[in-house]
């Protein structure tokens, strides 16, 4: 006579055998259904695995923030693409400023050139590269007195564009 544990093992074996037989029977009865479900699953995975290209919008204005480390004063300023703006002893020139449309997660990037005006009035380039608004410390401007970082890009500014400013004078 089997003990309690032997009975459980025997019962478990029957259950496993029955469930394995059922799975095999299901596959044998409808191979076309199994193929169809595999095809659907594969196509869903293929569609979701494809990287989607986010719409990259070029903007005419880059918005920067800068801090004077001595006074602790933070200044936010707009710069038109291709225009050079002086912040303290630094000259900031954005070349492009990209963002995404409102329906997607924001990712703002700008290619920027930063130059320093030295005490003997020479201009020395201290930074050339991409700035990312999401991670301002990734490509930072290294200067002992000033820090400058990208905040955002925008389509319009309250300041007149450089061309119209020269026409009004």
C-alpha positions as CSV (number, residue, x, y, z in Angstrom):
1,X,0.0,0.0,0.0
2,X,1.5,3.4,-1.0
3,X,2.2,5.9,1.7
4,X,0.8,9.5,1.5
5,X,3.8,10.9,-0.2
6,X,3.9,8.1,-2.8
7,X,0.2,8.8,-3.6
8,X,0.9,12.5,-4.1
9,X,3.8,11.7,-6.4
10,X,1.6,9.3,-8.4
11,X,-1.2,11.8,-8.5
12,X,1.3,14.6,-9.5
13,X,2.7,12.3,-12.3
14,X,-0.8,11.7,-13.6
15,X,-1.6,15.4,-13.6
16,X,1.6,16.2,-15.4
17,X,1.1,13.5,-17.9
18,X,-2.5,14.5,-18.5
19,X,-1.6,18.2,-18.9
20,X,1.3,17.3,-21.2
21,X,-1.0,15.1,-23.3
22,X,-3.5,17.9,-23.5
23,X,-1.0,20.3,-24.8
24,X,0.2,17.9,-27.4
25,X,-3.3,17.1,-28.4
26,X,-4.2,20.8,-28.8
27,X,-1.1,21.3,-31.1
28,X,-2.0,18.2,-33.0
29,X,-5.6,19.2,-33.6
30,X,-5.0,22.6,-34.9
31,X,-1.5,23.2,-36.4
32,X,-2.7,26.0,-38.6
33,X,-4.0,27.8,-35.5
34,X,-0.7,27.4,-33.8
35,X,1.1,28.7,-36.9
36,X,-1.3,31.7,-37.1
37,X,-0.7,32.6,-33.5
38,X,3.1,32.4,-33.9
39,X,2.8,34.6,-37.0
40,X,0.8,37.2,-35.2
41,X,3.1,37.1,-32.2
42,X,6.2,37.5,-34.4
43,X,4.6,40.4,-36.3
44,X,3.7,42.2,-33.1
45,X,7.2,41.8,-31.8
46,X,8.7,43.0,-35.1
47,X,6.6,46.1,-35.1
48,X,7.3,47.0,-31.5
49,X,11.0,46.3,-31.9
50,X,11.5,48.8,-34.7
51,X,12.9,52.1,-33.5
52,X,10.6,55.0,-34.3
53,X,12.1,58.1,-35.6
54,X,11.1,61.1,-33.6
55,X,10.3,64.2,-35.5
56,X,13.3,66.6,-34.9
57,X,12.3,70.2,-35.2
58,X,14.9,72.9,-35.9
59,X,14.2,76.0,-33.9
60,X,15.5,79.6,-34.6
61,X,16.1,80.4,-30.9
62,X,18.1,78.7,-28.2
63,X,17.5,79.5,-24.6
64,X,20.5,79.4,-22.2
65,X,21.0,79.9,-18.6
66,X,24.3,81.1,-17.1
67,X,25.6,81.6,-13.6
68,X,28.2,83.9,-12.3
69,X,29.9,81.8,-9.7
70,X,31.2,84.8,-7.8
71,X,27.9,86.6,-7.3
72,X,25.6,83.6,-7.6
73,X,23.4,85.4,-10.1
74,X,21.6,83.2,-12.6
75,X,20.6,84.8,-15.9
76,X,18.4,83.3,-18.6
77,X,18.9,84.6,-22.2
78,X,17.7,83.9,-25.7
79,X,20.1,83.6,-28.6
80,X,19.2,83.3,-32.2
81,X,20.9,80.6,-34.2
82,X,24.2,81.9,-35.6
83,X,24.1,85.0,-33.4
84,X,26.8,85.6,-30.7
85,X,25.8,86.8,-27.3
86,X,28.2,87.9,-24.6
87,X,27.6,86.6,-21.1
88,X,30.2,88.0,-18.7
89,X,33.6,87.1,-20.4
90,X,32.0,84.4,-22.5
91,X,30.6,84.6,-26.0
92,X,27.9,82.0,-26.7
93,X,27.0,81.1,-30.3
94,X,24.5,78.3,-31.0
95,X,24.7,76.8,-34.5
96,X,21.5,74.6,-34.4
97,X,18.9,73.9,-31.8
98,X,16.7,70.8,-32.1
99,X,13.6,69.8,-30.1
100,X,10.7,67.4,-30.6
101,X,7.1,68.1,-31.1
102,X,4.7,68.3,-28.1
103,X,3.3,64.7,-28.6
104,X,6.7,63.1,-27.8
105,X,9.1,63.2,-24.9
106,X,11.2,66.3,-25.0
107,X,14.8,66.0,-26.0
108,X,16.4,69.3,-26.6
109,X,19.9,69.5,-28.1
110,X,22.0,72.3,-29.5
111,X,25.4,72.6,-31.1
112,X,27.2,75.4,-29.4
113,X,30.5,77.3,-29.6
114,X,31.7,79.1,-26.5
115,X,34.6,81.5,-26.5
116,X,36.3,83.4,-23.7
117,X,37.6,86.9,-23.9
118,X,40.8,86.9,-22.0
119,X,42.3,89.8,-19.9
120,X,44.6,90.7,-22.8
121,X,41.5,90.9,-25.1
122,X,42.2,87.8,-27.0
123,X,39.4,85.4,-27.9
124,X,40.0,81.7,-27.0
125,X,37.6,78.9,-27.8
126,X,36.8,76.9,-24.6
127,X,33.9,74.8,-25.8
128,X,32.6,73.4,-29.1
129,X,30.0,70.6,-29.0
130,X,26.5,69.4,-28.3
131,X,24.6,70.6,-25.2
132,X,21.7,68.6,-23.9
133,X,18.9,70.3,-21.9
134,X,18.1,67.0,-20.2
135,X,21.6,66.6,-18.8
136,X,23.4,69.9,-18.5
137,X,26.4,68.4,-16.8
138,X,27.1,65.9,-19.6
139,X,29.0,68.4,-21.9
140,X,29.6,71.3,-19.6
141,X,31.4,74.6,-20.3
142,X,34.5,74.5,-18.0
143,X,35.2,78.0,-16.8
144,X,36.3,79.2,-13.3
145,X,33.8,82.1,-13.1
146,X,30.9,81.2,-15.4
147,X,28.7,78.2,-16.2
148,X,26.4,78.2,-19.2
149,X,23.9,75.5,-20.1
150,X,21.1,74.9,-22.6
151,X,17.5,75.2,-21.2
152,X,15.3,74.8,-24.3
153,X,14.7,75.8,-27.9
154,X,11.8,77.8,-29.1
155,X,10.3,79.2,-32.3
156,X,9.9,82.8,-31.2
157,X,11.7,85.3,-28.9
158,X,10.7,88.5,-27.3
159,X,13.9,90.0,-28.7
160,X,13.9,91.1,-32.4
161,X,16.0,88.9,-34.7
162,X,19.5,90.1,-35.5
163,X,18.6,91.2,-39.1
164,X,15.6,93.3,-38.0
165,X,17.6,94.9,-35.1
166,X,20.2,96.3,-37.6
167,X,17.4,97.6,-39.9
168,X,15.8,99.7,-37.2
169,X,19.0,101.5,-36.2
